[in-house]
Amino acid sequence: MNEISILKEYVPADLDDSVVIEKVTNFIKDNNLEKKDFGRIMWTMNKELAGKFDNSKLKDIINNILNLI
């Protein structure tokens, strides 16, 4: 067994994009948030998803959802 396969056993898998999109969308709707609330959304979601999802992807997802509002 090589080192990478051993480490993968202990590293949590990233959440699926669709799960994160749903969480972000629900948070925005439940709190009546807008584009000006980006920092609050990012801070809250980052805290909730720490270690489970890539921050740069999270930022892109939040921006895309906010652009649809």
N, CA, C and O atoms as CSV, one atom per row, in Angstrom:
chain,resi,resn,atom,element,x,y,z
A,1,MET,N,N,0.836,-1.177,0.000
A,1,MET,CA,C,0.000,0.000,0.000
A,1,MET,C,C,0.885,1.246,0.000
A,1,MET,O,O,1.810,1.360,0.805
A,2,ASN,N,N,0.596,2.171,-0.902
A,2,ASN,CA,C,1.423,3.379,-0.920
A,2,ASN,C,C,0.850,4.434,0.031
A,2,ASN,O,O,-0.269,4.292,0.524
A,3,GLU,N,N,1.621,5.481,0.281
A,3,GLU,CA,C,1.242,6.487,1.267
A,3,GLU,C,C,-0.068,7.184,0.938
A,3,GLU,O,O,-0.865,7.460,1.834
A,4,ILE,N,N,-0.297,7.473,-0.338
A,4,ILE,CA,C,-1.515,8.183,-0.735
A,4,ILE,C,C,-2.749,7.361,-0.409
A,4,ILE,O,O,-3.721,7.894,0.127
A,5,SER,N,N,-2.729,6.095,-0.719
A,5,SER,CA,C,-3.904,5.264,-0.438
A,5,SER,C,C,-4.146,5.142,1.068
A,5,SER,O,O,-5.294,5.051,1.503
A,6,ILE,N,N,-3.091,5.139,1.854
A,6,ILE,CA,C,-3.237,5.096,3.311
A,6,ILE,C,C,-3.867,6.401,3.810
A,6,ILE,O,O,-4.785,6.377,4.629
A,7,LEU,N,N,-3.370,7.534,3.314
A,7,LEU,CA,C,-3.897,8.830,3.741
A,7,LEU,C,C,-5.350,9.020,3.324
A,7,LEU,O,O,-6.126,9.611,4.074
A,8,LYS,N,N,-5.734,8.539,2.156
A,8,LYS,CA,C,-7.104,8.688,1.681
A,8,LYS,C,C,-8.111,8.029,2.605
A,8,LYS,O,O,-9.272,8.435,2.654
A,9,GLU,N,N,-7.676,7.021,3.333
A,9,GLU,CA,C,-8.559,6.356,4.280
A,9,GLU,C,C,-8.954,7.278,5.430
A,9,GLU,O,O,-10.010,7.093,6.035
A,10,TYR,N,N,-8.116,8.267,5.738
A,10,TYR,CA,C,-8.342,9.146,6.879
A,10,TYR,C,C,-8.854,10.530,6.499
A,10,TYR,O,O,-9.269,11.292,7.373
A,11,VAL,N,N,-8.831,10.862,5.240
A,11,VAL,CA,C,-9.282,12.169,4.770
A,11,VAL,C,C,-10.752,12.059,4.362
A,11,VAL,O,O,-11.109,11.196,3.560
A,12,PRO,N,N,-11.611,12.934,4.916
A,12,PRO,CA,C,-13.022,12.852,4.531
A,12,PRO,C,C,-13.212,13.213,3.065
A,12,PRO,O,O,-12.503,14.065,2.530
A,13,ALA,N,N,-14.158,12.570,2.429
A,13,ALA,CA,C,-14.441,12.842,1.022
A,13,ALA,C,C,-15.137,14.189,0.899
A,13,ALA,O,O,-15.907,14.582,1.775
A,14,ASP,N,N,-14.859,14.895,-0.200
A,14,ASP,CA,C,-15.545,16.151,-0.472
A,14,ASP,C,C,-17.019,15.891,-0.713
A,14,ASP,O,O,-17.410,14.863,-1.266
A,15,LEU,N,N,-17.820,16.843,-0.288
A,15,LEU,CA,C,-19.250,16.757,-0.558
A,15,LEU,C,C,-19.500,16.953,-2.047
A,15,LEU,O,O,-18.709,17.599,-2.735
A,16,ASP,N,N,-20.574,16.407,-2.531
A,16,ASP,CA,C,-20.966,16.575,-3.916
A,16,ASP,C,C,-21.419,18.024,-4.137
A,16,ASP,O,O,-22.023,18.625,-3.249
A,17,ASP,N,N,-21.130,18.582,-5.314
A,17,ASP,CA,C,-21.515,19.960,-5.624
A,17,ASP,C,C,-23.004,20.193,-5.399
A,17,ASP,O,O,-23.396,21.237,-4.878
A,18,SER,N,N,-23.838,19.227,-5.790
A,18,SER,CA,C,-25.288,19.417,-5.682
A,18,SER,C,C,-25.720,19.570,-4.220
A,18,SER,O,O,-26.660,20.309,-3.930
A,19,VAL,N,N,-25.053,18.892,-3.316
A,19,VAL,CA,C,-25.363,19.009,-1.885
A,19,VAL,C,C,-25.010,20.411,-1.402
A,19,VAL,O,O,-25.773,21.022,-0.655
A,20,VAL,N,N,-23.870,20.915,-1.821
A,20,VAL,CA,C,-23.429,22.252,-1.411
A,20,VAL,C,C,-24.344,23.313,-2.018
A,20,VAL,O,O,-24.711,24.272,-1.338
A,21,ILE,N,N,-24.710,23.156,-3.269
A,21,ILE,CA,C,-25.619,24.110,-3.918
A,21,ILE,C,C,-26.940,24.174,-3.156
A,21,ILE,O,O,-27.482,25.257,-2.940
A,22,GLU,N,N,-27.449,23.035,-2.759
A,22,GLU,CA,C,-28.705,22.997,-2.004
A,22,GLU,C,C,-28.554,23.687,-0.651
A,22,GLU,O,O,-29.428,24.456,-0.249
A,23,LYS,N,N,-27.456,23.421,0.053
A,23,LYS,CA,C,-27.222,24.046,1.363
A,23,LYS,C,C,-27.123,25.564,1.238
A,23,LYS,O,O,-27.725,26.298,2.022
A,24,VAL,N,N,-26.362,26.028,0.251
A,24,VAL,CA,C,-26.179,27.465,0.057
A,24,VAL,C,C,-27.501,28.118,-0.333
A,24,VAL,O,O,-27.866,29.159,0.212
A,25,THR,N,N,-28.212,27.514,-1.266
A,25,THR,CA,C,-29.493,28.058,-1.717
A,25,THR,C,C,-30.473,28.162,-0.553
A,25,THR,O,O,-31.131,29.191,-0.392
A,26,ASN,N,N,-30.579,27.123,0.250
A,26,ASN,CA,C,-31.490,27.140,1.394
A,26,ASN,C,C,-31.094,28.200,2.415
A,26,ASN,O,O,-31.957,28.886,2.962
A,27,PHE,N,N,-29.803,28.340,2.675
A,27,PHE,CA,C,-29.335,29.354,3.625
A,27,PHE,C,C,-29.690,30.752,3.140
A,27,PHE,O,O,-30.149,31.585,3.922
A,28,ILE,N,N,-29.478,31.011,1.857
A,28,ILE,CA,C,-29.776,32.330,1.286
A,28,ILE,C,C,-31.273,32.606,1.358
A,28,ILE,O,O,-31.684,33.687,1.778
A,29,LYS,N,N,-32.089,31.638,0.953
A,29,LYS,CA,C,-33.551,31.832,0.967
A,29,LYS,C,C,-34.088,31.956,2.392
A,29,LYS,O,O,-34.907,32.833,2.667
A,30,ASP,N,N,-33.643,31.102,3.287
A,30,ASP,CA,C,-34.141,31.101,4.662
A,30,ASP,C,C,-33.824,32.402,5.404
A,30,ASP,O,O,-34.533,32.782,6.336
A,31,ASN,N,N,-32.763,33.073,4.986
A,31,ASN,CA,C,-32.329,34.295,5.659
A,31,ASN,C,C,-32.538,35.553,4.820
A,31,ASN,O,O,-32.076,36.633,5.187
A,32,ASN,N,N,-33.241,35.409,3.682
A,32,ASN,CA,C,-33.524,36.546,2.786
A,32,ASN,C,C,-32.262,37.352,2.467
A,32,ASN,O,O,-32.258,38.577,2.587
A,33,LEU,N,N,-31.198,36.665,2.063
A,33,LEU,CA,C,-29.913,37.313,1.814
A,33,LEU,C,C,-29.789,37.752,0.357
A,33,LEU,O,O,-30.477,37.243,-0.528
A,34,GLU,N,N,-28.901,38.702,0.138
A,34,GLU,CA,C,-28.660,39.279,-1.189
A,34,GLU,C,C,-27.163,39.293,-1.477
A,34,GLU,O,O,-26.356,38.811,-0.683
A,35,LYS,N,N,-26.811,39.861,-2.639
A,35,LYS,CA,C,-25.398,39.939,-3.036
A,35,LYS,C,C,-24.553,40.653,-1.988
A,35,LYS,O,O,-23.402,40.286,-1.751
A,36,LYS,N,N,-25.138,41.683,-1.358
A,36,LYS,CA,C,-24.375,42.450,-0.362
A,36,LYS,C,C,-24.021,41.610,0.871
A,36,LYS,O,O,-23.178,42.002,1.679
A,37,ASP,N,N,-24.672,40.455,1.004
A,37,ASP,CA,C,-24.430,39.576,2.145
A,37,ASP,C,C,-23.424,38.463,1.836
A,37,ASP,O,O,-23.346,37.473,2.563
A,38,PHE,N,N,-22.661,38.629,0.762
A,38,PHE,CA,C,-21.712,37.586,0.344
A,38,PHE,C,C,-20.797,37.153,1.492
A,38,PHE,O,O,-20.601,35.958,1.712
A,39,GLY,N,N,-20.243,38.111,2.213
A,39,GLY,CA,C,-19.312,37.790,3.310
A,39,GLY,C,C,-19.952,36.923,4.377
A,39,GLY,O,O,-19.342,35.969,4.859
A,40,ARG,N,N,-21.178,37.253,4.746
A,40,ARG,CA,C,-21.902,36.470,5.748
A,40,ARG,C,C,-22.163,35.055,5.242
A,40,ARG,O,O,-22.005,34.083,5.980
A,41,ILE,N,N,-22.560,34.952,3.987
A,41,ILE,CA,C,-22.842,33.641,3.394
A,41,ILE,C,C,-21.564,32.802,3.352
A,41,ILE,O,O,-21.563,31.639,3.756
A,42,MET,N,N,-20.485,33.398,2.864
A,42,MET,CA,C,-19.215,32.684,2.745
A,42,MET,C,C,-18.717,32.242,4.118
A,42,MET,O,O,-18.266,31.108,4.281
A,43,TRP,N,N,-18.797,33.132,5.102
A,43,TRP,CA,C,-18.316,32.816,6.451
A,43,TRP,C,C,-19.106,31.655,7.041
A,43,TRP,O,O,-18.527,30.715,7.586
A,44,THR,N,N,-20.434,31.723,6.930
A,44,THR,CA,C,-21.288,30.685,7.509
A,44,THR,C,C,-21.098,29.343,6.809
A,44,THR,O,O,-20.957,28.309,7.463
A,45,MET,N,N,-21.094,29.364,5.492
A,45,MET,CA,C,-20.954,28.118,4.736
A,45,MET,C,C,-19.564,27.527,4.916
A,45,MET,O,O,-19.408,26.311,5.018
A,46,ASN,N,N,-18.563,28.386,4.955
A,46,ASN,CA,C,-17.189,27.924,5.155
A,46,ASN,C,C,-17.058,27.231,6.508
A,46,ASN,O,O,-16.386,26.207,6.630
A,47,LYS,N,N,-17.705,27.798,7.515
A,47,LYS,CA,C,-17.684,27.217,8.856
A,47,LYS,C,C,-18.395,25.857,8.863
A,47,LYS,O,O,-17.918,24.899,9.472
A,48,GLU,N,N,-19.529,25.790,8.182
A,48,GLU,CA,C,-20.318,24.554,8.144
A,48,GLU,C,C,-19.642,23.458,7.316
A,48,GLU,O,O,-19.761,22.274,7.630
A,49,LEU,N,N,-18.936,23.858,6.264
A,49,LEU,CA,C,-18.359,22.882,5.336
A,49,LEU,C,C,-16.858,22.699,5.505
A,49,LEU,O,O,-16.210,22.096,4.649
A,50,ALA,N,N,-16.304,23.203,6.583
A,50,ALA,CA,C,-14.855,23.151,6.807
A,50,ALA,C,C,-14.312,21.735,6.640
A,50,ALA,O,O,-14.765,20.795,7.293
A,51,GLY,N,N,-13.344,21.610,5.759
A,51,GLY,CA,C,-12.699,20.324,5.528
A,51,GLY,C,C,-13.487,19.375,4.646
A,51,GLY,O,O,-13.034,18.268,4.354
A,52,LYS,N,N,-14.668,19.808,4.221
A,52,LYS,CA,C,-15.516,18.934,3.416
A,52,LYS,C,C,-15.681,19.411,1.983
A,52,LYS,O,O,-16.175,18.676,1.129
A,53,PHE,N,N,-15.259,20.666,1.720
A,53,PHE,CA,C,-15.466,21.221,0.386
A,53,PHE,C,C,-14.426,22.300,0.128
A,53,PHE,O,O,-14.029,23.029,1.038
A,54,ASP,N,N,-13.993,22.392,-1.115
A,54,ASP,CA,C,-12.965,23.349,-1.539
A,54,ASP,C,C,-13.510,24.778,-1.484
A,54,ASP,O,O,-14.574,25.054,-2.039
A,55,ASN,N,N,-12.790,25.688,-0.820
A,55,ASN,CA,C,-13.235,27.071,-0.658
A,55,ASN,C,C,-13.395,27.816,-1.976
A,55,ASN,O,O,-14.326,28.608,-2.119
A,56,SER,N,N,-12.521,27.587,-2.932
A,56,SER,CA,C,-12.640,28.305,-4.202
A,56,SER,C,C,-13.889,27.856,-4.960
A,56,SER,O,O,-14.541,28.667,-5.619
A,57,LYS,N,N,-14.221,26.577,-4.869
A,57,LYS,CA,C,-15.456,26.089,-5.491
A,57,LYS,C,C,-16.671,26.655,-4.756
A,57,LYS,O,O,-17.674,26.998,-5.380
A,58,LEU,N,N,-16.577,26.750,-3.435
A,58,LEU,CA,C,-17.663,27.313,-2.645
A,58,LEU,C,C,-17.924,28.760,-3.051
A,58,LEU,O,O,-19.073,29.165,-3.231
A,59,LYS,N,N,-16.864,29.524,-3.192
A,59,LYS,CA,C,-16.980,30.929,-3.605
A,59,LYS,C,C,-17.682,31.026,-4.958
A,59,LYS,O,O,-18.571,31.860,-5.130
A,60,ASP,N,N,-17.301,30.198,-5.905
A,60,ASP,CA,C,-17.923,30.204,-7.229
A,60,ASP,C,C,-19.404,29.845,-7.157
A,60,ASP,O,O,-20.231,30.464,-7.827
A,61,ILE,N,N,-19.735,28.851,-6.348
A,61,ILE,CA,C,-21.133,28.436,-6.197
A,61,ILE,C,C,-21.957,29.569,-5.599
A,61,ILE,O,O,-23.051,29.858,-6.083
A,62,ILE,N,N,-21.446,30.212,-4.558
A,62,ILE,CA,C,-22.167,31.316,-3.928
A,62,ILE,C,C,-22.382,32.446,-4.923
A,62,ILE,O,O,-23.487,32.977,-5.033
A,63,ASN,N,N,-21.334,32.815,-5.647
A,63,ASN,CA,C,-21.462,33.888,-6.644
A,63,ASN,C,C,-22.478,33.536,-7.721
A,63,ASN,O,O,-23.274,34.387,-8.119
A,64,ASN,N,N,-22.464,32.306,-8.196
A,64,ASN,CA,C,-23.409,31.902,-9.231
A,64,ASN,C,C,-24.846,31.968,-8.731
A,64,ASN,O,O,-25.734,32.422,-9.453
A,65,ILE,N,N,-25.079,31.524,-7.509
A,65,ILE,CA,C,-26.433,31.581,-6.943
A,65,ILE,C,C,-26.868,33.032,-6.752
A,65,ILE,O,O,-28.000,33.387,-7.080
A,66,LEU,N,N,-25.987,33.864,-6.229
A,66,LEU,CA,C,-26.328,35.267,-6.010
A,66,LEU,C,C,-26.603,35.990,-7.318
A,66,LEU,O,O,-27.422,36.908,-7.349
A,67,ASN,N,N,-25.948,35.603,-8.381
A,67,ASN,CA,C,-26.183,36.231,-9.688
A,67,ASN,C,C,-27.548,35.870,-10.267
A,67,ASN,O,O,-28.044,36.548,-11.168
A,68,LEU,N,N,-28.155,34.801,-9.748
A,68,LEU,CA,C,-29.479,34.395,-10.211
A,68,LEU,C,C,-30.609,35.097,-9.451
A,68,LEU,O,O,-31.772,35.042,-9.851
A,69,ILE,N,N,-30.246,35.749,-8.363
A,69,ILE,CA,C,-31.262,36.410,-7.536
A,69,ILE,C,C,-31.625,37.752,-8.137
A,69,ILE,O,O,-32.465,38.466,-7.589
